[in-house]
Amino acid sequence: MTEGFQPPPYPYDRLDELKAVADALPGGCVDLSIGTPIDPPPAAVVDALAGSGAERGYPPSIGSAPYRRAAAGWLARRLGVTVDPDGLAACVGTKEFVVGTPSFLKLRAPDRDTVLHPQVAYPSYAMGATLARCRSVAVPPSPDGTLDLDAISAADAERALCLWVNSPGNPAGRLDDLGAAAAWGRAHGVPVLSDECYVEFTWDGPPRSILEHGIEGVLAVHSLSKRSNLAGVRAGFYAGDPELVTYLREVRKHAGMMVPGPVQAAAVVAWEDDAHVDEQRARYRRRLELMAEVLAEAGIPGELPPGAFYLWVPAPDGDAWALTRRLAADGGALVAPGEFYGGEDHVRIAVVQPDDRLELVARRLGRASR
Ligand SMILES: Cc1ncc(COP(=O)(O)O)c(C=O)c1O
């Protein structure tokens, strides 16, 4: 028996039993557990994927010039920030970047060993620390929901390879103070990595990027997965501090990280179009409101989030697993217990099913409560 690293159970695999419970209801399971898009991407994107002719040769690891120009154009158009296309580079979706970057940062700063991340968060920030043989340190929220940067001890700051911020955040959709995070990073010499994959699903006010606060010492990380319903093709990019971008794009070339050529061609079409994102925003907004009503009628009140497409609902008696089981057994809805994200007394409900499936959940919950 090896004493080395044993991968923990993958969180969503822990829901298999409850999925079977939900599936046993007539009409089957309504899966609201993983934030995986189900709506179609634009037809022009799919056409570009099939017809680019880019499958034969190796694709540029940093992204083709059109890919980087399209990403920079999108940043300017949608987020109002100007970045030189040479100051950004492609990543294979953002999860690999989130998990892989601490290892690359550790290689050039071997005396540091800590990844800072929000306490209630996407679990891959902590997994990136583990896979880099580092420790992860959770930063608690302030009462207003932004990161309590004053809670980071001087010792942890000195050991930090990076601080992750995520706004709008998974799972709660919270909006962070990105200017304060950038300033903290600069004051402490710690790169601030801003995961902005939900930025176009900001409901309270305009979309915000850390790059609005200057590029020194920060990176913004973006993805087509959620914006364009392209989680299956794996395309994203990172932009910001020129020295960090240059280091990462060189080391990632050596590591063989490449967005496939046909995906790069399709991504250009996706980054250049905004109409499909506006349609998707309307869908998610409607589903968030519908699902919040369904839950309130079942005696499970919750608030609409300021961003992203999750309801982050407090379990009525604080027992998130009990609520997860109840929603599976009575509503046939599979949801994610907050424990997966470090928030034990909540459940996360991803509104990634069509309205008729959410209405099916409503009917089932109504029947169960009669
Ligand atoms: C906060 C956050 N970051 C990154 C990702 C990964 O997205 P991608 O498909 O770009 O790898 C997700 C996916 O759910 C997420 O919630």
The ligand as a Gaussian input file, in Angstrom:
#p B3LYP/6-31G(d) Opt

LIG

0 1
 C      -15.519000      29.254000     -10.346000
 C      -15.217000      28.352000     -11.478000
 N      -14.030000      28.449000     -12.084000
 C      -13.705000      27.655000     -13.123000
 C      -14.582000      26.695000     -13.574000
 C      -14.129000      25.802000     -14.698000
 O      -14.622000      26.177000     -15.909000
 P      -13.960000      25.703000     -17.262000
 O      -14.994000      24.939000     -17.980000
 O      -13.530000      26.955000     -17.947000
 O      -12.780000      24.834000     -16.938000
 C      -15.829000      26.553000     -12.976000
 C      -16.764000      25.526000     -13.438000
 O      -17.779000      25.235000     -12.848000
 C      -16.162000      27.413000     -11.899000
 O      -17.348000      27.330000     -11.273000

